[in-house]
Amino acid sequence: MTSDQRTLTRREQILDAAAELFATHGFHGVGIDDIGAAVGISGPALYRHFRSKDAMLGEMLVSISEGLLEGGRDRAAAAADPSKVLSELVVFHTNFALENPALITVQERNLGNLRDEDRKRVRTLQRRYVEIWVDAIADAVPGLTEQRARSAAHAVFGLLNSTPHNRYLGSDELAELLYQLAMGALYAAREG
């Protein structure tokens, strides 16, 4: 059974609804009653699942970061050829961004709204994910300095994470375009 076919838990339903609402209206523009209404329960009933709206945001963004890190590690470990590792990372991140535009938007706009503890956890996870990319880029594109590989990784994240703002093409065609652009940009990072 794929994740699309399985039944979401109530907690996951709440997080999905909250992500959509936060992406559309901003974290501060959404009340607990709005989230409850989106999943068919009263706002106060949400407190059986989460202690606060801040806790929802924290779990949402920590979970995104954990998922990206785990997926990145899996791809880096599964492919022996450096070019294949880089290709797999681009496909993985592209698919994540296309399948989760609300989460990409929430992460982009609301990192500053996290409690300190959650913000530190997210930043730590994000740094680890970036390091997987930096290593993959450096291995696949010989002669690149670490600083250039790091800058290339962040530039490609910007490209791939632009998907919530780019819905001019169908998902398959957009995925292919993003893949081609990302791979082209990464190999164009060669110095000289």
Backbone as CSV, one residue per row, in Angstrom:
resi,resn,N_x,N_y,N_z,CA_x,CA_y,CA_z,C_x,C_y,C_z
1,MET,0.843,-1.179,0.000,0.000,0.000,0.000,0.889,1.243,0.000
2,THR,0.651,2.187,-0.915,1.426,3.423,-0.960,0.877,4.399,0.068
3,SER,1.651,5.433,0.329,1.202,6.432,1.298,-0.053,7.148,0.811
4,ASP,-0.249,7.236,-0.519,-1.461,7.853,-1.045,-2.690,6.985,-0.808
5,GLN,-2.501,5.656,-0.724,-3.623,4.746,-0.575,-3.992,4.503,0.880
6,ARG,-3.083,4.710,1.785,-3.389,4.420,3.180,-4.292,5.504,3.754
7,THR,-5.003,5.162,4.784,-5.880,6.109,5.443,-5.052,6.947,6.413
8,LEU,-5.219,8.253,6.314,-4.488,9.144,7.211,-5.068,9.057,8.616
9,THR,-4.195,9.151,9.591,-4.666,9.223,10.971,-5.306,10.586,11.180
10,ARG,-6.063,10.730,12.228,-6.695,12.016,12.532,-5.622,13.094,12.694
11,ARG,-4.547,12.738,13.350,-3.429,13.668,13.563,-2.867,14.146,12.213
12,GLU,-2.674,13.221,11.273,-2.165,13.575,9.947,-3.169,14.434,9.185
13,GLN,-4.453,14.124,9.339,-5.489,14.940,8.697,-5.428,16.382,9.212
14,ILE,-5.255,16.516,10.502,-5.177,17.848,11.107,-3.950,18.591,10.581
15,LEU,-2.813,17.922,10.547,-1.588,18.564,10.051,-1.721,18.958,8.585
16,ASP,-2.323,18.097,7.770,-2.527,18.423,6.352,-3.421,19.651,6.207
17,ALA,-4.521,19.675,6.959,-5.441,20.816,6.894,-4.754,22.087,7.382
18,ALA,-4.013,21.972,8.467,-3.296,23.137,8.998,-2.270,23.646,7.988
19,ALA,-1.563,22.745,7.313,-0.574,23.155,6.309,-1.241,23.949,5.191
20,GLU,-2.366,23.448,4.704,-3.089,24.162,3.638,-3.528,25.547,4.111
21,LEU,-4.067,25.602,5.315,-4.531,26.887,5.854,-3.369,27.844,6.117
22,PHE,-2.296,27.350,6.708,-1.126,28.206,6.971,-0.537,28.720,5.663
23,ALA,-0.495,27.864,4.633,0.058,28.277,3.338,-0.804,29.355,2.692
24,THR,-2.111,29.239,2.850,-3.038,30.185,2.229,-3.174,31.489,3.012
25,HIS,-3.293,31.376,4.337,-3.620,32.553,5.159,-2.493,32.993,6.086
26,GLY,-1.411,32.251,6.145,-0.338,32.553,7.087,-0.641,31.975,8.456
27,PHE,0.401,31.690,9.198,0.259,31.086,10.516,-0.621,31.927,11.432
28,HIS,-0.370,33.234,11.446,-1.120,34.123,12.349,-2.527,34.429,11.841
29,GLY,-2.802,34.105,10.577,-4.121,34.349,10.007,-5.085,33.180,10.188
30,VAL,-4.631,32.135,10.863,-5.442,30.933,11.040,-5.656,30.689,12.521
31,GLY,-6.899,30.483,12.889,-7.215,30.169,14.279,-7.455,28.675,14.463
32,ILE,-7.465,28.270,15.682,-7.692,26.860,16.014,-9.073,26.407,15.525
33,ASP,-10.061,27.303,15.568,-11.395,26.965,15.070,-11.392,26.730,13.557
34,ASP,-10.554,27.482,12.832,-10.441,27.292,11.378,-9.903,25.897,11.053
35,ILE,-8.892,25.489,11.794,-8.292,24.166,11.563,-9.301,23.072,11.909
36,GLY,-9.971,23.229,13.036,-10.992,22.259,13.428,-12.079,22.137,12.377
37,ALA,-12.561,23.266,11.878,-13.620,23.243,10.865,-13.159,22.526,9.597
38,ALA,-11.898,22.687,9.261,-11.369,22.050,8.050,-11.349,20.527,8.139
39,VAL,-11.318,20.001,9.362,-11.314,18.537,9.531,-12.615,18.029,10.167
40,GLY,-13.584,18.915,10.299,-14.899,18.504,10.771,-15.032,18.287,12.263
41,ILE,-14.226,19.000,13.047,-14.358,18.939,14.504,-14.295,20.355,15.059
42,SER,-14.625,20.506,16.313,-14.536,21.833,16.926,-13.069,22.173,17.170
43,GLY,-12.789,23.457,17.195,-11.425,23.889,17.478,-10.886,23.325,18.776
44,PRO,-11.649,23.432,19.872,-11.145,22.888,21.144,-10.878,21.379,21.110
45,ALA,-11.561,20.650,20.232,-11.310,19.205,20.129,-9.903,18.913,19.601
46,LEU,-9.292,19.893,18.937,-7.919,19.708,18.440,-6.924,19.515,19.583
47,TYR,-7.281,20.037,20.750,-6.367,19.932,21.889,-6.216,18.498,22.384
48,ARG,-7.060,17.602,21.912,-6.856,16.178,22.218,-5.688,15.609,21.417
49,HIS,-5.343,16.295,20.320,-4.291,15.823,19.420,-3.007,16.653,19.517
50,PHE,-3.152,17.935,19.773,-2.007,18.860,19.853,-2.233,19.813,21.010
51,ARG,-1.178,20.168,21.690,-1.346,21.059,22.839,-1.548,22.515,22.421
52,SER,-1.152,22.857,21.160,-1.310,24.234,20.694,-1.107,24.300,19.182
53,LYS,-1.443,25.440,18.619,-1.192,25.683,17.200,0.314,25.710,16.949
54,ASP,1.069,26.253,17.899,2.538,26.248,17.793,3.087,24.831,17.718
55,ALA,2.502,23.929,18.498,2.939,22.530,18.482,2.653,21.887,17.128
56,MET,1.535,22.257,16.510,1.224,21.748,15.160,2.278,22.189,14.166
57,LEU,2.596,23.472,14.196,3.601,24.005,13.280,4.951,23.336,13.519
58,GLY,5.314,23.182,14.779,6.589,22.533,15.096,6.654,21.118,14.568
59,GLU,5.609,20.344,14.830,5.604,18.956,14.348,5.635,18.910,12.829
60,MET,4.900,19.808,12.204,4.843,19.860,10.748,6.230,20.100,10.150
61,LEU,6.931,21.118,10.625,8.216,21.480,10.038,9.346,20.536,10.447
62,VAL,9.298,20.009,11.652,10.292,18.998,12.046,10.092,17.747,11.195
63,SER,8.850,17.368,11.007,8.547,16.168,10.216,9.020,16.317,8.771
64,ILE,8.794,17.477,8.160,9.273,17.735,6.801,10.790,17.544,6.751
65,SER,11.462,18.160,7.686,12.928,18.127,7.696,13.455,16.718,7.934
66,GLU,12.809,15.982,8.814,13.203,14.587,9.052,12.992,13.745,7.797
67,GLY,11.861,13.944,7.132,11.569,13.191,5.918,12.551,13.479,4.803
68,LEU,12.907,14.746,4.626,13.887,15.093,3.599,15.248,14.488,3.922
69,LEU,15.660,14.590,5.182,16.956,14.032,5.569,16.985,12.518,5.354
70,GLU,15.962,11.824,5.803,15.909,10.371,5.639,15.912,9.991,4.157
71,GLY,15.098,10.680,3.370,15.055,10.402,1.934,16.376,10.693,1.251
72,GLY,17.023,11.776,1.648,18.326,12.105,1.081,19.370,11.054,1.422
73,ARG,19.379,10.633,2.670,20.326,9.585,3.084,20.083,8.291,2.317
74,ASP,18.817,7.921,2.165,18.482,6.693,1.443,18.996,6.750,0.007
75,ARG,18.792,7.867,-0.665,19.238,7.985,-2.052,20.751,7.989,-2.154
76,ALA,21.402,8.663,-1.240,22.861,8.714,-1.270,23.477,7.340,-1.013
77,ALA,22.830,6.558,-0.158,23.352,5.225,0.171,23.045,4.198,-0.912
78,ALA,21.967,4.394,-1.659,21.516,3.378,-2.621,22.282,3.404,-3.934
79,ALA,22.815,4.533,-4.312,23.487,4.647,-5.610,24.998,4.731,-5.416
80,ALA,25.720,3.939,-6.178,27.181,3.924,-6.057,27.834,4.995,-6.922
81,ASP,27.270,5.277,-8.067,27.831,6.243,-9.009,27.478,7.667,-8.565
82,PRO,28.470,8.565,-8.448,28.188,9.935,-7.984,27.145,10.675,-8.820
83,SER,27.164,10.480,-10.124,26.167,11.135,-10.974,24.770,10.612,-10.686
84,LYS,24.681,9.328,-10.414,23.387,8.710,-10.092,22.866,9.230,-8.747
85,VAL,23.758,9.380,-7.767,23.354,9.922,-6.460,22.754,11.314,-6.652
86,LEU,23.455,12.141,-7.409,22.978,13.506,-7.629,21.637,13.501,-8.357
87,SER,21.518,12.675,-9.363,20.266,12.553,-10.102,19.124,12.102,-9.191
88,GLU,19.388,11.111,-8.362,18.358,10.609,-7.439,17.936,11.670,-6.428
89,LEU,18.892,12.470,-5.954,18.548,13.548,-5.014,17.657,14.588,-5.683
90,VAL,17.978,14.927,-6.926,17.166,15.916,-7.641,15.746,15.382,-7.849
91,VAL,15.631,14.134,-8.274,14.302,13.537,-8.476,13.527,13.499,-7.160
92,PHE,14.193,13.069,-6.097,13.550,12.978,-4.782,13.023,14.339,-4.329
93,HIS,13.870,15.354,-4.373,13.456,16.676,-3.885,12.381,17.274,-4.796
94,THR,12.520,17.073,-6.099,11.506,17.564,-7.037,10.149,16.950,-6.729
95,ASN,10.118,15.646,-6.551,8.853,14.966,-6.248,8.268,15.447,-4.927
96,PHE,9.124,15.616,-3.923,8.642,16.122,-2.638,8.007,17.500,-2.810
97,ALA,8.696,18.380,-3.524,8.195,19.743,-3.700,6.884,19.764,-4.485
98,LEU,6.781,18.940,-5.524,5.559,18.908,-6.323,4.385,18.313,-5.561
99,GLU,4.662,17.340,-4.714,3.594,16.679,-3.962,3.183,17.441,-2.704
100,ASN,4.005,18.388,-2.262,3.763,19.073,-0.989,3.906,20.596,-1.100
101,PRO,3.209,21.224,-2.043,3.406,22.672,-2.187,3.033,23.459,-0.931
102,ALA,2.018,23.016,-0.210,1.627,23.745,1.008,2.737,23.658,2.051
103,LEU,3.346,22.488,2.191,4.428,22.340,3.172,5.640,23.184,2.796
104,ILE,5.945,23.241,1.512,7.062,24.083,1.050,6.772,25.539,1.404
105,THR,5.548,25.980,1.155,5.164,27.357,1.460,5.214,27.632,2.965
106,VAL,4.691,26.703,3.757,4.702,26.882,5.209,6.134,26.966,5.718
107,GLN,6.992,26.097,5.233,8.386,26.114,5.689,9.063,27.426,5.300
108,GLU,8.812,27.868,4.088,9.421,29.102,3.595,8.990,30.318,4.417
109,ARG,7.716,30.371,4.777,7.167,31.565,5.422,7.146,31.535,6.942
110,ASN,7.198,30.358,7.545,6.888,30.278,8.973,7.998,29.746,9.867
111,LEU,9.179,29.580,9.341,10.276,29.105,10.181,10.463,30.018,11.391
112,GLY,10.293,31.309,11.193,10.447,32.267,12.272,9.358,32.188,13.330
113,ASN,8.262,31.505,13.033,7.170,31.368,14.000,7.325,30.151,14.900
114,LEU,8.353,29.354,14.655,8.575,28.165,15.493,9.084,28.554,16.872
115,ARG,8.759,27.724,17.839,9.381,27.877,19.155,10.874,27.615,18.989
116,ASP,11.688,28.198,19.841,13.145,28.087,19.718,13.619,26.646,19.600
117,GLU,13.081,25.791,20.437,13.482,24.376,20.443,13.203,23.721,19.084
118,ASP,12.028,23.978,18.517,11.676,23.407,17.217,12.511,24.023,16.100
119,ARG,12.736,25.331,16.175,13.537,26.008,15.151,14.959,25.447,15.124
120,LYS,15.535,25.212,16.282,16.888,24.635,16.347,16.909,23.232,15.757
121,ARG,15.895,22.454,16.052,15.812,21.082,15.523,15.682,21.108,14.000
122,VAL,14.814,21.962,13.480,14.638,22.064,12.036,15.936,22.506,11.374
123,ARG,16.583,23.503,11.911,17.845,23.999,11.333,18.923,22.914,11.332
124,THR,19.017,22.153,12.406,19.990,21.059,12.470,19.703,20.022,11.388
125,LEU,18.451,19.633,11.246,18.064,18.657,10.225,18.324,19.207,8.823
126,GLN,18.008,20.466,8.611,18.249,21.078,7.302,19.734,21.110,6.962
127,ARG,20.569,21.438,7.936,22.022,21.455,7.684,22.525,20.073,7.292
128,ARG,22.015,19.049,7.947,22.425,17.677,7.608,21.987,17.307,6.194
129,TYR,20.799,17.731,5.815,20.310,17.470,4.461,21.178,18.195,3.432
130,VAL,21.512,19.435,3.705,22.379,20.197,2.799,23.722,19.484,2.644
131,GLU,24.268,18.945,3.724,25.566,18.270,3.647,25.525,17.055,2.715
132,ILE,24.399,16.351,2.694,24.261,15.232,1.757,24.392,15.750,0.329
133,TRP,23.736,16.838,0.037,23.801,17.440,-1.294,25.196,17.951,-1.605
134,VAL,25.824,18.630,-0.666,27.162,19.170,-0.896,28.125,18.029,-1.248
135,ASP,28.062,16.943,-0.495,28.922,15.788,-0.783,28.614,15.213,-2.160
136,ALA,27.330,15.082,-2.486,26.933,14.514,-3.778,27.390,15.406,-4.934
137,ILE,27.231,16.701,-4.773,27.648,17.633,-5.829,29.159,17.589,-6.000
138,ALA,29.878,17.625,-4.894,31.344,17.593,-4.962,31.839,16.299,-5.602
139,ASP,31.185,15.183,-5.321,31.579,13.897,-5.909,31.248,13.827,-7.398
140,ALA,30.123,14.395,-7.792,29.679,14.293,-9.190,30.303,15.348,-10.096
141,VAL,30.705,16.452,-9.508,31.276,17.549,-10.300,32.697,17.811,-9.785
142,PRO,33.675,17.062,-10.285,35.051,17.162,-9.787,35.613,18.584,-9.890
143,GLY,36.441,18.919,-8.913,37.121,20.200,-8.924,36.351,21.336,-8.285
144,LEU,35.157,21.073,-7.839,34.348,22.110,-7.209,34.822,22.332,-5.779
145,THR,34.920,23.572,-5.376,35.230,23.843,-3.975,33.992,23.546,-3.141
146,GLU,34.190,23.341,-1.857,33.052,23.095,-0.967,32.093,24.277,-0.972
147,GLN,32.633,25.495,-0.991,31.784,26.685,-0.979,30.927,26.767,-2.245
148,ARG,31.521,26.406,-3.358,30.777,26.449,-4.623,29.706,25.345,-4.651
149,ALA,30.040,24.174,-4.153,29.072,23.075,-4.085,27.914,23.455,-3.155
150,ARG,28.216,24.082,-2.034,27.186,24.503,-1.079,26.272,25.563,-1.714
151,SER,26.885,26.526,-2.400,26.094,27.562,-3.070,25.210,26.958,-4.160
152,ALA,25.739,25.981,-4.883,24.959,25.304,-5.924,23.783,24.560,-5.306
153,ALA,24.008,23.896,-4.183,22.927,23.168,-3.513,21.807,24.131,-3.124
154,HIS,22.153,25.243,-2.515,21.123,26.204,-2.096,20.398,26.813,-3.300
155,ALA,21.124,27.053,-4.384,20.490,27.593,-5.587,19.479,26.598,-6.158
156,VAL,19.842,25.327,-6.172,18.931,24.307,-6.690,17.727,24.137,-5.773
157,PHE,17.930,24.239,-4.458,16.776,24.191,-3.552,15.805,25.321,-3.888
158,GLY,16.335,26.506,-4.147,15.477,27.632,-4.513,14.668,27.331,-5.768
159,LEU,15.325,26.737,-6.749,14.638,26.363,-7.980,13.548,25.336,-7.712
160,LEU,13.902,24.252,-7.048,12.951,23.169,-6.824,11.821,23.580,-5.872
161,ASN,12.136,24.419,-4.912,11.113,24.862,-3.952,10.231,25.982,-4.497
162,SER,10.467,26.369,-5.753,9.614,27.386,-6.373,8.298,26.801,-6.868
163,THR,8.127,25.498,-6.735,6.957,24.829,-7.312,5.606,25.367,-6.839
164,PRO,5.439,25.828,-5.594,4.114,26.364,-5.237,3.734,27.584,-6.075
165,HIS,4.732,28.254,-6.659,4.495,29.471,-7.423,4.523,29.210,-8.931
166,ASN,4.681,27.950,-9.330,4.887,27.616,-10.732,3.976,26.458,-11.120
167,ARG,2.786,26.770,-11.519,1.842,25.714,-11.919,1.336,25.947,-13.344
168,TYR,2.261,26.357,-14.236,1.898,26.600,-15.623,1.897,25.321,-16.447
169,LEU,2.600,24.311,-15.955,2.697,23.031,-16.648,2.069,21.952,-15.788
170,GLY,1.712,20.846,-16.410,1.251,19.700,-15.641,2.391,19.165,-14.793
171,SER,2.067,18.392,-13.778,3.079,17.915,-12.829,4.197,17.121,-13.490
172,ASP,3.864,16.226,-14.403,4.904,15.417,-15.055,5.843,16.281,-15.890
173,GLU,5.258,17.182,-16.667,6.080,18.053,-17.511,6.917,19.007,-16.656
174,LEU,6.327,19.520,-15.583,7.061,20.406,-14.689,8.190,19.647,-13.988
175,ALA,7.928,18.417,-13.571,8.976,17.610,-12.929,10.152,17.408,-13.880
176,GLU,9.863,17.106,-15.123,10.931,16.905,-16.113,11.713,18.195,-16.348
177,LEU,10.998,19.318,-16.473,11.668,20.603,-16.668,12.554,20.949,-15.472
178,LEU,12.023,20.789,-14.262,12.811,21.087,-13.060,14.045,20.196,-12.976
179,TYR,13.883,18.923,-13.325,15.025,17.999,-13.319,16.105,18.488,-14.285
180,GLN,15.704,18.810,-15.509,16.674,19.259,-16.507,17.371,20.548,-16.070
181,LEU,16.590,21.494,-15.546,17.176,22.759,-15.096,18.131,22.548,-13.918
182,ALA,17.712,21.731,-12.960,18.549,21.495,-11.781,19.851,20.795,-12.161
183,MET,19.751,19.742,-12.952,20.960,19.022,-13.345,21.879,19.914,-14.182
184,GLY,21.292,20.677,-15.078,22.084,21.613,-15.893,22.802,22.633,-15.028
185,ALA,22.083,23.167,-14.042,22.684,24.161,-13.146,23.810,23.555,-12.315
186,LEU,23.588,22.333,-11.823,24.609,21.705,-10.979,25.889,21.424,-11.764
187,TYR,25.741,20.940,-12.985,26.947,20.668,-13.780,27.558,21.951,-14.336
188,ALA,26.768,23.007,-14.449,27.302,24.311,-14.893,28.090,24.986,-13.780
189,ALA,28.018,24.450,-12.570,28.735,25.046,-11.443,30.240,24.805,-11.518
190,ARG,30.679,23.992,-12.475,32.123,23.758,-12.631,32.841,25.089,-12.752
191,GLU,33.989,25.147,-12.155,34.758,26.391,-12.208,35.587,26.424,-13.491
192,GLY,35.762,27.627,-14.013,36.634,27.781,-15.176,35.898,27.610,-16.388
